[in-house]
Amino acid sequence: MSEQTPQAGTPRPPRAEMVRQIYLAGISGQKPKLSTDLTTLEDAARVVLEPHAHAYIAGDAGTGTTGHVNREAFERWRLLPRMWKGVSERDMSVTLFGRRLDAPVLLAPVAAQTVAHPEGELASVRAAAEVGLPFVLSSFSSHSMEDVAKAAGSEPRWYQLYWPNDPEVAESLVRRVAPAGYSAIVVTVDNPTFGYRPCDMDTAYIPFVHGQGIANFTSDPAFQAQLPAGGGAMAAVGHWAKISGNPTLTWDDLPRLRSWTDLPILIKGVQHPDDARKALASGADGVVVSNHGGRQLDGGVAALDALPAVRAALGPDVPVLMDSGVRTGTDVVKALALGADAILFGRPYLYGLALDGQAGVEHVLRCLLADLDLAMTLTGSRTLADITRDLVVPSGPLA
């Protein structure tokens, strides 16, 4: 059942109100079109997606170990709720870089979303706006940052940068971000090259060589100026492939990016606390603890396991976000309790996009927020400040 979007300036109803609406609709025989168990959507999406598309979206690096340990890390922690805390009203808002967000959830950057649905990022960003969550646009999107900005309207949005090895194109991309209304730049650093992904290689498929996911480049004047006259689409794909990776980058390059923009810069892909310290020392304003959802390095550490050490390294005041393995509202609570200020939420909304376009993404996001709202109520958390380290314990008997 659809939740009505409130008028501008009107407080949203509690996110858990969705649950009551579903039960009331059941009186007349209505049921949700998609499952409210977000962990089942991958299997549902497998039915509607082409095999190569499902492999691209759902696949992990190598044996899939890193993806598995991301989920196992959440399972190793248990919530220890507190009772009679007076939680009839909850406030799940968080302030990041001076802007208040309705919830500690942002849509993670996911490349080439037209693989899942013809509208791709346009459907996803409209869904994010309807639900009231910020959208993080991938550099490797199927629609340009300007077109996605138009679809987003006034809702907050961030831009994720894959830093190309061509300095002119890199600077040109960055200088387009602020005029298009994006309010932060998320630099992904865990992809100096593609991961070893048998799921993609076995189908001999990756969207970029088919012209999907390179719209920010083909719409960029510096990139266009480097193409041969009359080269056509294949020339653009070939040039993109030549410049898209950049394994030469070091922390010494970050001040160069800072000279191109006044926007807050977050470094995404941090797992070691020393790298978190280097990011801040080199000019970053925050970090995202992430292992790319397990898609880059097989056998890596779980992002949730790295989170407490990164938070300890940076102290309480630096924005620390995390992604990789988040599937439920209780996962969000665990991440916040272990040191995150907010989380990035990725694959499940792509499955919703594949299953029902914009409406499917909205459904997924509303389910996540309803689950989070209920989890806050059931753990005795009126605000995010109440979600502290003593709310989680390792699995097993209490000490």
C-alpha positions, 0 to 999 in steps of 0.5 A: 500500500502506497504511503502518501507523501506529505506536503513540504514542511509537513512532518511525515507520519511515523515510518512504522505506520506502513505496517498498520496500513498493510494490515488494514488493507488486508481486511479487504483482501489487499496484499503488498505486491512485493514481499516485505522481507527484503532478503527475499527480493534477490530470488524474486528479481532473478525471475524477471532479470536476464541471467547476465543482468542478475549476475552483474547486480547480485554477483560478488568477487571470486568465491563470494566470501567477502559478501558472505562475511558481510552478512555473517558480521551482522549475525554475530551481533545481537540487540539488547533492548531496554524497556519502558523508555517512553518511545511513543515518538521517535526521531530518526533524523541525522545531521550530516555536513550541516543538513538535516536528513529524515533518516540515517539512510542514503541510497548507495551509488550503483552503476548502470541501473538501466540493467535492472529497469529501462528508467534506471537511476531516474526511477530510483532517484524519484523513489528516493525523493518520494520517500525522503531519502538522499540519493548518491549517484554513481559516476558510472550511471546510465543517465547524466548527473544533470538529468538525474538532478532534474528527476530528484527535484529539491531532495538532497543528492550526493555524487560518487566519483570514480576518479578517471586517469585523465586529469582534464576529464576528472576535473570537468566531472567534478566541476559539474557536480555543484552546479547540478545541485549535488551537495557532497562528493563520495570518492570511491577508492576500493576500485583501482581496477575491476574485481575478479568476478566470475559471475560476470566473466562467465556470461562475458557481460559488463554493461559499460562495453555495451554503452550503459553506465557511461552517460556522465562521460559521454555528456562531458565536454572534456571527454567529448573533445577527446573523441575522434570526429565521427567515431560513434558510440564504439569510440566513446566506449573505447575511450571510456575503457581507456581512462575509467580506471586509475590505479596510480592514485595516492593520498597525495592526490586528494588535495588536487580534488579539494582544489576543484570543489568546495563540497564536502568530500567523503572517502568510500572504501576505507577499511583500515583505521590508518587509511581513515586517518590518512583520508582526514589528513589529506583533506577529506571531511568524512569516510564510508567504511565499505568493501564494495559489497563484496564485489571487489576483493575476495576474502576481505574483512567484513565492513561491519567488523572494520567499522568500530576501529575506524570510528575509534581512529577518527573520534566521535565528531567526524562523519563515518558512514558504512555500507556492505551487507545492510539488508534490514532495519535492525542491521541499520541499528547495529551499524549505528550502535557500532559507530556509523552516523548513517548507512548506504543501502544498495542492492535491495533497492536494485531488486525492487527497481527490477521488480516494479520500477519506481514503485518497487524502489519506494516499497523497498525503502519504506519497508526498511524505514518501517523496520528501522522505526519499529526497531528503535521502538522495540529497543527503547531508542527515541532518537539516534543518540540513544542507539549506543554501543551497549545496545549490541552484544556478541552472540551468545550468553550475556556476561 
